[in-house]
Amino acid sequence: MNIEPNDLLLFAQVVAAGSFSRAAERAGLPKSTVSRRIALLEAQLGERLLLRTTRKLTVTDFGADMLEHARSVLAEVEAVSALAQHRQAEPGGRLRVSMPNDIANVMLGPMLARFMASYPAITLEVDLTPRRVDLVGENFDVAIRMGSLPDDATLAARQLAVFSNGLYASPAYLRQRGAPEHPDDLMQHDTLRLLSRSGDPAPWRLTRGEATWEAVPPGRATINSPEVLLRLACADAGIAMLVEHFAEPYLAGGQLVQVLPEWTAPSHTAWAVFPGRRLMPSRTRAFLDAMAEEFAGPKCHAAQEKLARGRRERAALQQAAG
């Protein structure tokens, strides 16, 4: 049996309109065409879908069962139409975004300014609190999140970037306390630790080849802001585990030195998380595209190459010094 989806769509429209005449008018078809196609559909199915009188249409029991399928076809057609309209319309309205304060301050300020200039009809509202907002309950459009994501069927996610981490301290601190030669030496140092979402200091995990070291080193400060940890490290307060993108300008300026560079810290993934709606507002789509360009475009590739080049140069200097 080869059922024409357009006939199911027409059947749903007839039921919604309540008559062949109104359905034909809405569909832009002659009434005779609508009647003929419904009759052909009934013949293919082998049962009546509608009981016709001069005054009204009545849906049969079989027609009621088929109506669920017909309405799903109608919903899909309407969804495609709405999606096309959303994509064609100029993005506008209020866009609510949640992101870590550090990401906004260190990396995304210029990107947000360009986005606002490109979409003057969008009003941007950015929440920089460290908590994980309830996107659906609090009516947020997008959240930028780091690390692993909980399993939530109401949300969708788009990977933006993977950030590597390392240990850093100021030259003055290392002159005073000495540079650690093995992760065990960190237990004798002042460390600047990140506060995890559980309220405890996040443990440090380092690997070198097959060797793994993991512990919570003694902390001079435990703070839920990587940017503040960066400032403290630059101010000679101790050793901090920092995102390489954050630390690179201070390495280049001589304010920071990498500690235990042969040991690797876990990387963290940045995600754009958004409500898993069938239809995404055009303002949300525009913002996600801008974020993807920021993290995957030529500027980001240049930054990645700069980081890699810096790592190679530091490794060569250490090898020569050794």
C-alpha contacts under 8 A as a table, 3 or more apart, distances in Angstrom:
res1	aa1	res2	aa2	distance
1	M	44	Q	7.21
3	I	7	D	7.70
3	I	41	L	7.40
3	I	44	Q	7.42
4	E	7	D	5.44
4	E	8	L	6.89
5	P	8	L	5.10
5	P	9	L	6.22
5	P	73	V	7.21
6	N	9	L	4.86
6	N	10	L	6.09
7	D	10	L	4.88
7	D	11	F	6.09
7	D	37	R	6.47
7	D	38	I	6.75
7	D	41	L	6.68
8	L	11	F	4.99
8	L	12	A	6.34
8	L	41	L	7.91
8	L	69	H	7.78
8	L	70	A	4.89
8	L	73	V	7.21
9	L	12	A	5.23
9	L	13	Q	6.32
9	L	70	A	5.63
9	L	71	R	7.21
9	L	73	V	6.05
9	L	74	L	5.52
10	L	13	Q	4.94
10	L	14	V	6.17
10	L	23	A	7.85
10	L	34	V	7.44
10	L	38	I	7.64
11	F	14	V	5.13
11	F	15	V	6.39
11	F	38	I	6.54
11	F	67	L	7.72
11	F	70	A	6.89
12	A	15	V	5.24
12	A	16	A	6.13
12	A	67	L	6.36
12	A	70	A	5.47
12	A	71	R	5.81
12	A	74	L	7.04
13	Q	16	A	5.00
13	Q	17	A	5.98
13	Q	23	A	5.85
14	V	17	A	5.14
14	V	18	G	5.91
14	V	19	S	5.84
14	V	20	F	5.79
14	V	22	R	7.65
14	V	23	A	5.01
14	V	24	A	8.00
15	V	18	G	5.10
15	V	19	S	7.07
15	V	57	L	7.99
15	V	59	V	7.73
16	A	23	A	7.94
17	A	20	F	7.63
17	A	22	R	5.77
17	A	23	A	5.41
18	G	22	R	7.30
18	G	23	A	7.62
18	G	56	K	7.52
18	G	57	L	6.65
19	S	22	R	5.56
19	S	23	A	6.22
19	S	56	K	7.19
19	S	57	L	6.61
20	F	23	A	5.12
20	F	24	A	5.92
20	F	31	K	6.23
20	F	34	V	6.76
20	F	35	S	6.81
21	S	24	A	5.14
21	S	25	E	6.21
21	S	31	K	5.65
22	R	25	E	5.03
22	R	26	R	6.19
23	A	26	R	5.17
23	A	27	A	6.06
23	A	34	V	7.88
24	A	27	A	5.10
24	A	28	G	5.84
24	A	29	L	4.94
24	A	30	P	5.85
24	A	31	K	5.17
24	A	34	V	6.18
25	E	28	G	5.12
25	E	29	L	6.38
25	E	30	P	7.55
25	E	31	K	7.77
26	R	29	L	7.88
29	L	33	T	6.58
29	L	34	V	6.89
30	P	33	T	5.30
30	P	34	V	6.64
31	K	34	V	5.18
31	K	35	S	6.21
32	S	35	S	5.11
32	S	36	R	6.01
33	T	36	R	5.08
33	T	37	R	6.12
34	V	37	R	5.29
34	V	38	I	6.25
35	S	38	I	5.31
35	S	39	A	6.17
36	R	39	A	5.09
36	R	40	L	6.14
37	R	40	L	4.96
37	R	41	L	6.14
38	I	41	L	5.00
38	I	42	E	6.24
39	A	42	E	5.11
39	A	43	A	6.21
40	L	43	A	5.00
40	L	44	Q	6.22
41	L	44	Q	5.11
41	L	45	L	6.20
42	E	45	L	5.06
42	E	46	G	5.82
42	E	47	E	5.56
42	E	48	R	5.46
42	E	49	L	6.32
43	A	46	G	5.00
43	A	47	E	6.80
43	A	48	R	7.96
47	E	62	F	7.36
48	R	51	L	7.26
48	R	60	T	6.89
48	R	62	F	7.30
48	R	63	G	7.00
49	L	59	V	6.04
49	L	60	T	5.45
49	L	61	D	7.85
49	L	62	F	6.21
49	L	63	G	4.05
49	L	64	A	7.71
49	L	66	M	7.92
50	L	57	L	6.37
50	L	58	T	5.53
50	L	59	V	4.64
50	L	60	T	5.62
50	L	63	G	6.53
51	L	57	L	5.72
51	L	58	T	4.97
51	L	59	V	6.31
51	L	60	T	6.74
52	R	56	K	6.42
52	R	57	L	4.90
52	R	58	T	6.62
53	T	56	K	5.46
53	T	57	L	6.37
59	V	63	G	5.50
59	V	64	A	6.16
60	T	63	G	4.75
60	T	64	A	6.12
61	D	64	A	5.10
61	D	65	D	6.55
62	F	65	D	5.18
62	F	66	M	6.31
63	G	66	M	5.00
63	G	67	L	5.87
64	A	67	L	4.93
64	A	68	E	6.98
65	D	68	E	5.90
65	D	69	H	7.58
66	M	69	H	5.39
66	M	70	A	6.23
67	L	70	A	4.81
67	L	71	R	5.89
68	E	71	R	5.20
68	E	72	S	6.36
69	H	72	S	5.12
69	H	73	V	6.50
70	A	73	V	5.15
70	A	74	L	6.32
71	R	74	L	4.83
71	R	75	A	6.02
72	S	75	A	4.98
72	S	76	E	6.21
73	V	76	E	5.18
73	V	77	V	6.28
74	L	77	V	5.15
74	L	78	E	6.15
75	A	78	E	5.09
75	A	79	A	6.00
76	E	79	A	4.96
76	E	80	V	6.22
77	V	80	V	5.23
77	V	81	S	6.25
78	E	81	S	5.04
78	E	82	A	6.02
79	A	82	A	5.08
79	A	83	L	5.98
79	A	278	R	7.92
79	A	279	L	7.25
80	V	83	L	5.05
80	V	84	A	6.22
81	S	84	A	5.20
81	S	85	Q	6.33
82	A	85	Q	5.02
82	A	86	H	6.08
82	A	279	L	7.77
83	L	86	H	4.99
83	L	87	R	6.19
83	L	279	L	6.27
83	L	280	M	7.88
84	A	87	R	5.20
84	A	88	Q	6.15
85	Q	88	Q	5.11
85	Q	89	A	5.96
86	H	89	A	5.32
86	H	281	P	6.59
86	H	282	S	5.53
87	R	90	E	7.78
87	R	282	S	5.89
89	A	282	S	7.50
90	E	121	A	7.80
90	E	282	S	7.58
91	P	119	Y	6.87
91	P	121	A	6.67
91	P	122	I	6.57
91	P	281	P	7.87
91	P	282	S	5.13
91	P	283	R	4.61
91	P	286	A	7.31
92	G	119	Y	7.36
92	G	120	P	7.75
92	G	121	A	4.48
92	G	122	I	4.28
92	G	123	T	7.38
92	G	282	S	7.68
92	G	283	R	5.93
93	G	121	A	6.41
93	G	122	I	4.91
93	G	123	T	5.89
93	G	283	R	7.41
94	R	122	I	5.82
94	R	123	T	4.61
94	R	124	L	6.02
94	R	125	E	7.04
95	L	122	I	6.63
95	L	123	T	6.01
95	L	124	L	5.04
95	L	125	E	5.95
95	L	140	F	7.67
95	L	141	D	6.24
95	L	283	R	6.77
95	L	284	T	7.08
96	R	124	L	6.37
96	R	125	E	4.81
96	R	126	V	5.97
96	R	127	D	7.65
96	R	139	N	7.57
96	R	140	F	4.95
96	R	141	D	5.27
96	R	142	V	6.70
97	V	124	L	7.66
97	V	125	E	6.17
97	V	126	V	4.80
97	V	127	D	6.16
97	V	140	F	6.06
97	V	141	D	5.98
97	V	142	V	4.90
97	V	143	A	5.53
97	V	144	I	7.81
98	S	126	V	5.72
98	S	127	D	4.65
98	S	128	L	6.03
98	S	129	T	7.62
98	S	133	V	7.27
98	S	140	F	7.32
98	S	142	V	6.41
98	S	143	A	4.46
98	S	144	I	6.23
99	M	103	I	7.01
99	M	104	A	6.91
99	M	126	V	7.35
99	M	127	D	6.45
99	M	128	L	5.41
99	M	129	T	7.50
99	M	130	P	7.75
99	M	143	A	5.64
99	M	144	I	4.69
99	M	145	R	6.68
100	P	103	I	5.42
100	P	104	A	6.50
100	P	128	L	5.40
100	P	129	T	6.71
100	P	130	P	5.82
100	P	144	I	7.09
100	P	145	R	7.39
101	N	104	A	5.23
101	N	105	N	6.13
101	N	128	L	4.82
101	N	129	T	6.86
101	N	130	P	7.20
101	N	225	S	7.75
102	D	105	N	5.19
102	D	106	V	5.76
102	D	107	M	7.77
102	D	225	S	6.88
102	D	226	P	6.52
102	D	227	E	5.47
103	I	106	V	5.50
103	I	107	M	5.37
103	I	108	L	6.27
104	A	107	M	5.77
104	A	108	L	4.73
104	A	109	G	5.77
104	A	128	L	7.80
105	N	108	L	6.41
105	N	109	G	5.93
106	V	109	G	7.22
106	V	227	E	7.92
106	V	246	F	6.94
107	M	110	P	7.74
108	L	111	M	5.06
108	L	112	L	6.06
109	G	112	L	5.33
109	G	113	A	6.42
110	P	113	A	5.08
110	P	114	R	6.27
111	M	114	R	5.14
111	M	115	F	6.15
111	M	290	A	7.84
111	M	291	M	8.00
111	M	294	E	7.02
112	L	115	F	5.02
112	L	116	M	6.24
113	A	116	M	5.23
113	A	117	A	6.32
114	R	117	A	5.09
114	R	118	S	6.14
115	F	118	S	5.09
115	F	119	Y	6.18
115	F	287	F	7.49
115	F	290	A	7.09
116	M	119	Y	5.28
116	M	120	P	5.86
116	M	122	I	7.10
116	M	123	T	7.90
116	M	124	L	7.43
117	A	120	P	5.84
119	Y	122	I	5.65
120	P	123	T	7.59
122	I	283	R	6.99
130	P	224	N	7.62
133	V	138	E	7.18
133	V	143	A	7.94
134	D	137	G	5.30
134	D	138	E	5.52
134	D	139	N	7.75
134	D	140	F	7.57
135	L	138	E	5.48
135	L	139	N	5.57
135	L	140	F	4.60
135	L	141	D	6.79
135	L	142	V	7.29
135	L	143	A	7.44
135	L	274	F	7.04
135	L	275	P	6.70
136	V	139	N	5.08
136	V	140	F	6.45
136	V	154	T	7.99
136	V	275	P	6.40
140	F	143	A	7.40
140	F	274	F	7.85
141	D	274	F	5.88
141	D	275	P	6.93
141	D	284	T	6.39
142	V	272	A	6.50
142	V	273	V	5.61
142	V	274	F	4.69
142	V	275	P	7.63
142	V	284	T	7.19
143	A	272	A	5.74
143	A	273	V	5.12
143	A	274	F	6.46
144	I	270	A	6.87
144	I	271	W	5.64
144	I	272	A	4.72
144	I	273	V	6.27
145	R	270	A	5.73
145	R	271	W	5.21
145	R	272	A	6.48
145	R	273	V	7.14
146	M	268	H	6.35
146	M	269	T	5.59
146	M	270	A	4.57
146	M	271	W	6.22
147	G	268	H	5.14
147	G	269	T	5.11
147	G	270	A	6.51
147	G	271	W	7.89
148	S	269	T	7.48
152	D	155	L	5.70
153	A	156	A	7.61
153	A	276	G	7.66
154	T	275	P	6.07
154	T	276	G	5.45
154	T	277	R	7.99
155	L	273	V	6.74
155	L	274	F	5.67
155	L	275	P	4.47
155	L	276	G	4.52
156	A	273	V	5.79
156	A	274	F	5.47
156	A	275	P	5.97
156	A	276	G	4.85
157	A	271	W	6.32
157	A	272	A	5.56
157	A	273	V	4.34
157	A	274	F	6.26
158	R	271	W	5.61
158	R	272	A	5.13
158	R	273	V	6.46
159	Q	269	T	7.27
159	Q	270	A	6.24
159	Q	271	W	4.58
159	Q	272	A	6.36
160	L	269	T	7.49
160	L	270	A	5.43
160	L	271	W	5.35
160	L	272	A	6.64
160	L	291	M	7.30
160	L	292	A	5.95
160	L	295	F	6.00
160	L	296	A	7.43
161	A	269	T	5.81
161	A	270	A	5.26
161	A	271	W	7.34
161	A	295	F	6.06
161	A	296	A	7.43
162	V	267	S	6.54
162	V	268	H	5.64
162	V	269	T	4.31
162	V	270	A	6.14
163	F	243	V	6.46
163	F	244	E	7.20
163	F	245	H	7.47
163	F	267	S	5.41
163	F	268	H	5.21
163	F	269	T	6.15
163	F	270	A	7.53
164	S	243	V	5.92
164	S	244	E	5.89
164	S	265	A	7.27
164	S	266	P	6.78
164	S	267	S	4.32
164	S	268	H	6.51
165	N	241	M	6.59
165	N	242	L	5.44
165	N	243	V	4.38
165	N	244	E	5.30
165	N	264	T	7.60
165	N	265	A	5.46
165	N	266	P	6.45
165	N	267	S	5.80
165	N	268	H	7.83
166	G	241	M	5.45
166	G	242	L	5.64
166	G	243	V	6.55
166	G	244	E	6.36
166	G	258	Q	7.10
166	G	259	V	7.62
166	G	261	P	7.30
166	G	264	T	6.77
166	G	265	A	5.70
167	L	239	I	6.59
167	L	240	A	5.56
167	L	241	M	4.43
167	L	242	L	6.29
167	L	258	Q	5.79
167	L	259	V	5.12
167	L	260	L	6.88
167	L	261	P	7.52
167	L	265	A	7.95
168	Y	233	A	7.19
168	Y	239	I	5.55
168	Y	240	A	5.44
168	Y	241	M	6.37
168	Y	242	L	7.03
168	Y	247	A	7.81
168	Y	256	L	6.17
168	Y	257	V	5.56
168	Y	258	Q	4.48
168	Y	259	V	5.22
169	A	173	Y	6.62
169	A	174	L	6.90
169	A	233	A	5.39
169	A	234	C	6.87
169	A	236	D	7.03
169	A	238	G	6.03
169	A	239	I	4.66
169	A	240	A	6.52
169	A	256	L	5.38
169	A	257	V	5.54
169	A	258	Q	6.60
169	A	259	V	6.76
170	S	173	Y	5.31
170	S	174	L	6.46
170	S	233	A	6.09
170	S	234	C	5.46
170	S	235	A	7.20
170	S	236	D	5.41
170	S	238	G	7.66
170	S	239	I	7.92
170	S	255	Q	5.73
170	S	256	L	4.39
170	S	257	V	5.80
171	P	174	L	5.16
171	P	175	R	6.10
171	P	236	D	7.82
171	P	254	G	7.84
171	P	255	Q	6.96
171	P	256	L	6.32
171	P	257	V	6.19
172	A	175	R	5.12
172	A	176	Q	6.29
172	A	236	D	6.13
173	Y	176	Q	5.19
173	Y	177	R	6.05
173	Y	178	G	7.67
173	Y	236	D	4.94
173	Y	237	A	7.03
173	Y	238	G	6.53
174	L	177	R	5.13
174	L	178	G	4.69
174	L	179	A	5.27
175	R	178	G	5.51
175	R	179	A	7.60
177	R	189	H	7.51
179	A	259	V	7.05
180	P	183	P	7.02
180	P	185	D	5.28
180	P	186	L	6.39
180	P	259	V	7.16
180	P	260	L	6.92
181	E	185	D	6.70
181	E	260	L	6.60
182	H	185	D	5.50
182	H	186	L	7.53
182	H	260	L	7.07
183	P	186	L	5.40
183	P	187	M	7.83
183	P	206	L	7.73
183	P	213	W	6.85
183	P	260	L	7.53
184	D	187	M	5.86
185	D	188	Q	5.62
185	D	189	H	7.12
186	L	189	H	5.10
186	L	190	D	7.80
186	L	191	T	7.63
186	L	217	P	6.37
187	M	217	P	5.17
187	M	218	P	6.10
188	Q	218	P	7.66
189	H	217	P	7.96
189	H	218	P	7.20
189	H	238	G	7.34
189	H	239	I	7.58
190	D	218	P	6.48
190	D	219	G	5.85
190	D	220	R	5.45
190	D	237	A	7.36
190	D	238	G	4.92
190	D	239	I	6.39
191	T	217	P	6.64
191	T	218	P	6.21
191	T	219	G	4.73
191	T	220	R	5.69
191	T	221	A	7.12
191	T	238	G	5.06
191	T	239	I	4.65
191	T	240	A	5.94
192	L	219	G	5.70
192	L	220	R	5.92
192	L	221	A	5.09
192	L	222	T	6.07
192	L	223	I	7.83
192	L	229	L	6.19
192	L	232	L	7.79
192	L	233	A	7.51
192	L	237	A	7.75
192	L	238	G	6.02
192	L	239	I	5.76
192	L	240	A	4.79
192	L	241	M	7.53
193	R	201	P	6.17
193	R	202	A	6.84
193	R	219	G	6.20
193	R	220	R	7.96
193	R	221	A	6.18
193	R	222	T	4.63
193	R	223	I	6.45
193	R	229	L	7.46
193	R	240	A	6.47
193	R	241	M	7.30
194	L	201	P	5.86
194	L	202	A	5.73
194	L	222	T	5.50
194	L	223	I	5.20
194	L	224	N	5.47
194	L	225	S	6.95
194	L	226	P	6.80
194	L	229	L	7.63
195	L	199	G	6.11
195	L	200	D	5.79
195	L	201	P	4.62
195	L	202	A	5.83
195	L	222	T	5.61
195	L	223	I	5.14
195	L	224	N	4.60
195	L	225	S	7.87
196	S	199	G	5.46
196	S	200	D	5.55
196	S	201	P	5.68
196	S	202	A	5.16
196	S	224	N	6.96
197	R	200	D	7.45
201	P	216	V	7.16
201	P	222	T	6.45
202	A	216	V	7.13
203	P	214	E	6.81
203	P	215	A	5.55
203	P	216	V	4.60
203	P	217	P	7.69
204	W	214	E	5.54
204	W	215	A	5.59
204	W	216	V	5.94
204	W	217	P	7.51
204	W	241	M	7.95
204	W	265	A	7.72
205	R	212	T	7.22
205	R	213	W	5.69
205	R	214	E	4.27
205	R	215	A	6.76
205	R	265	A	6.05
205	R	266	P	6.91
206	L	212	T	5.77
206	L	213	W	5.15
206	L	214	E	6.32
206	L	263	W	5.81
206	L	264	T	5.32
206	L	265	A	4.81
206	L	266	P	7.17
207	T	210	E	7.12
207	T	211	A	5.60
207	T	212	T	4.43
207	T	213	W	6.28
207	T	263	W	5.40
207	T	264	T	5.12
207	T	265	A	6.64
208	R	211	A	5.22
208	R	212	T	6.57
208	R	262	E	6.67
208	R	263	W	4.96
208	R	264	T	6.28
219	G	222	T	6.50
220	R	237	A	7.82
220	R	238	G	7.44
223	I	226	P	7.59
223	I	228	V	7.46
223	I	229	L	7.07
225	S	228	V	5.40
225	S	229	L	6.51
226	P	229	L	4.98
226	P	230	L	6.18
226	P	242	L	6.81
227	E	230	L	5.02
227	E	231	R	6.40
227	E	246	F	7.97
228	V	231	R	5.01
228	V	232	L	6.19
229	L	232	L	5.11
229	L	233	A	6.13
229	L	240	A	6.47
229	L	242	L	7.85
230	L	233	A	5.16
230	L	234	C	6.29
230	L	240	A	7.13
230	L	242	L	6.99
230	L	246	F	7.78
230	L	247	A	7.33
231	R	234	C	5.16
231	R	235	A	6.25
232	L	235	A	4.89
232	L	236	D	6.62
232	L	237	A	5.41
232	L	238	G	7.30
233	A	236	D	5.40
233	A	237	A	5.38
233	A	238	G	5.51
233	A	239	I	6.15
233	A	240	A	6.24
233	A	256	L	7.52
234	C	237	A	7.45
234	C	250	Y	7.91
234	C	255	Q	5.84
234	C	256	L	6.18
239	I	259	V	7.93
242	L	246	F	6.91
242	L	247	A	6.57
243	V	246	F	5.37
243	V	247	A	6.42
244	E	247	A	5.01
244	E	248	E	5.81
244	E	307	L	7.40
245	H	248	E	5.54
245	H	249	P	7.95
245	H	303	A	7.83
245	H	307	L	7.49
246	F	249	P	7.14
247	A	250	Y	5.47
247	A	251	L	6.20
247	A	256	L	7.49
248	E	251	L	4.98
248	E	252	A	6.17
248	E	307	L	6.91
249	P	252	A	5.11
249	P	253	G	6.17
250	Y	253	G	4.88
250	Y	254	G	6.04
250	Y	255	Q	5.08
250	Y	256	L	5.48
251	L	254	G	5.17
251	L	255	Q	6.02
251	L	256	L	4.87
251	L	257	V	5.95
251	L	258	Q	7.69
252	A	255	Q	7.81
253	G	256	L	7.70
254	G	257	V	7.09
258	Q	261	P	5.94
260	L	263	W	5.62
261	P	264	T	7.20
261	P	315	A	7.80
272	A	288	L	7.34
277	R	280	M	6.09
280	M	284	T	6.60
280	M	285	R	6.61
281	P	284	T	5.35
281	P	285	R	6.46
282	S	285	R	5.00
282	S	286	A	6.07
283	R	286	A	5.11
283	R	287	F	6.26
284	T	287	F	5.13
284	T	288	L	6.19
285	R	288	L	5.15
285	R	289	D	6.17
286	A	289	D	5.18
286	A	290	A	6.20
287	F	290	A	5.01
287	F	291	M	6.16
288	L	291	M	5.04
288	L	292	A	6.12
289	D	292	A	5.06
289	D	293	E	6.19
290	A	293	E	5.12
290	A	294	E	6.20
291	M	294	E	5.01
291	M	295	F	6.26
292	A	295	F	5.29
292	A	296	A	5.70
292	A	297	G	7.47
293	E	296	A	5.19
293	E	297	G	4.74
294	E	297	G	5.66
294	E	299	K	7.12
294	E	300	C	6.53
295	F	299	K	7.93
295	F	300	C	5.43
296	A	299	K	7.84
296	A	300	C	5.73
296	A	301	H	6.77
297	G	300	C	5.52
297	G	301	H	6.39
298	P	301	H	5.01
298	P	302	A	6.08
299	K	302	A	5.16
299	K	303	A	6.34
300	C	303	A	5.00
300	C	304	Q	6.17
301	H	304	Q	5.03
301	H	305	E	6.19
302	A	305	E	5.13
302	A	306	K	6.16
303	A	306	K	4.99
303	A	307	L	6.27
304	Q	307	L	5.13
304	Q	308	A	6.25
305	E	308	A	5.02
305	E	309	R	5.99
306	K	309	R	5.09
306	K	310	G	6.11
307	L	310	G	5.09
307	L	311	R	6.25
308	A	311	R	5.10
308	A	312	R	6.28
309	R	312	R	5.13
309	R	313	E	6.18
310	G	313	E	5.13
310	G	314	R	6.12
311	R	314	R	5.24
311	R	315	A	6.07
312	R	315	A	5.13
312	R	316	A	6.16
313	E	316	A	5.13
313	E	317	L	6.26
314	R	317	L	5.10
314	R	318	Q	6.16
315	A	318	Q	5.16
315	A	319	Q	6.08
316	A	319	Q	5.08
316	A	320	A	6.12
317	L	320	A	5.10
317	L	321	A	6.09
318	Q	321	A	4.99
318	Q	322	G	6.02
319	Q	322	G	5.05
